[in-house]
Amino acid sequence: MRPKAFVIDDNDLDLRLQRKQFGQDYVEVVSYSGGRAAIAEVGASSPSACIVDIYMPDMDGFEVIRQLRRDGYEGLVVAITGGMPNPEFDVLKYAEAFGADMVLRKPINPGQISQAIANDLGDFAPGGAA
């Protein structure tokens, strides 16, 4: 069985791109255009990872990460942003403070996330072999 990753991003193009890229890495991707819907499904679906965009209109990524951790989600949380670095306010460091395990700037390298999922699970090997 392939590991499942929730990708939570309000940008439809990014969602399609990540679905395609992760599929090549043998990770099942479930896409959400907002945080509230994803949070509602985490308990029932038990994804191996949640990849969360920071800047979203319905619920920002900080709040999504905080709620995931409050609800007891123990899987890998990856915070991503396309925002420019700001030396006065590093959004990725802030995301780590809320509970992100990994932080990346867009464009992301899905191989990095797939490898982090593999490391977290301990028995997943890309290509479907365990």
C-alpha positions in Angstrom: 0.0 0.0 0.0 1.3 3.4 -0.9 1.7 6.1 1.7 -0.9 8.9 1.5 -0.1 12.6 1.6 -2.6 15.4 2.0 -1.6 18.4 0.0 -3.3 21.5 1.2 -2.9 24.6 -1.0 -5.4 27.2 -2.4 -3.5 27.4 -5.7 -5.1 24.9 -8.2 -2.0 24.9 -10.4 0.2 23.9 -7.5 -2.2 21.2 -6.4 -2.2 19.6 -9.9 1.6 19.9 -10.2 2.2 18.3 -6.8 -0.3 15.5 -7.5 1.6 14.7 -10.7 5.0 14.9 -9.1 4.1 12.8 -6.1 2.5 10.2 -8.2 5.9 9.7 -9.8 7.3 9.0 -6.4 4.5 6.4 -5.6 2.8 8.5 -3.0 -1.0 8.7 -3.1 -2.0 12.3 -3.1 -5.3 13.7 -1.8 -5.6 17.4 -2.6 -7.5 20.1 -0.6 -7.9 23.7 -1.6 -8.4 24.7 2.0 -7.4 23.8 5.5 -10.8 23.2 7.1 -11.8 20.3 4.7 -8.4 18.6 5.1 -8.5 18.8 8.9 -11.9 17.2 8.9 -10.6 14.2 6.9 -7.3 13.6 8.7 -8.7 11.5 11.5 -10.6 9.2 9.1 -7.9 8.9 6.5 -4.7 8.9 8.6 -2.4 10.3 6.0 1.4 9.7 6.3 2.0 13.4 5.6 0.3 16.7 5.3 1.9 19.3 3.0 0.5 22.7 4.0 0.8 26.0 2.2 1.2 28.9 4.6 -0.8 31.5 2.8 -4.4 30.5 2.2 -7.6 32.5 2.5 -9.9 30.3 4.5 -7.5 29.2 7.2 -3.8 30.0 7.0 -1.2 27.2 7.2 -0.1 28.2 10.7 -3.6 27.6 12.0 -3.9 24.3 10.0 -0.6 23.0 11.5 -1.6 24.1 15.0 -5.0 22.4 14.7 -3.5 19.2 13.3 -1.2 18.9 16.3 -3.9 19.9 18.7 -6.0 17.1 17.3 -3.2 14.6 17.9 -2.0 14.2 14.4 1.5 12.6 14.6 2.3 12.2 10.9 4.8 14.3 9.0 3.8 18.0 8.5 5.6 19.9 5.8 5.1 23.7 5.6 5.6 25.3 2.2 5.4 28.8 0.9 6.0 30.7 -2.3 6.5 33.9 -0.3 9.7 35.8 -0.5 12.1 35.5 2.4 11.8 38.2 5.0 14.6 38.6 7.5 12.3 40.3 10.0 9.6 37.5 9.9 10.7 34.1 8.8 7.4 32.3 8.1 9.0 28.9 7.8 10.6 29.2 11.3 7.2 30.3 12.6 5.7 27.2 11.0 8.2 25.0 12.8 7.2 26.6 16.1 3.6 25.6 15.4 4.7 22.0 14.7 5.9 21.6 11.2 8.6 18.9 10.8 9.9 20.2 7.6 9.8 23.6 5.9 10.3 24.3 2.2 10.1 27.2 -0.3 8.2 26.7 -3.6 8.9 25.4 -6.0 9.2 22.2 -3.9 11.1 19.1 -4.7 8.6 16.3 -4.2 11.5 13.8 -3.9 12.6 15.5 -0.7 9.1 15.1 0.8 8.8 11.5 -0.4 12.1 10.6 1.2 11.0 12.3 4.4 7.8 10.2 4.3 9.9 7.1 3.7 12.2 7.9 6.6 9.3 8.6 8.9 7.6 5.3 8.0 10.8 3.3 8.0 9.5 0.6 5.7 8.3 2.4 2.6 10.4 2.1 -0.5 9.7 4.1 -3.7 8.5 1.9 -6.5 6.0 0.1 -4.3 8.4 -2.4 -2.7 8.5 -2.5 1.0 
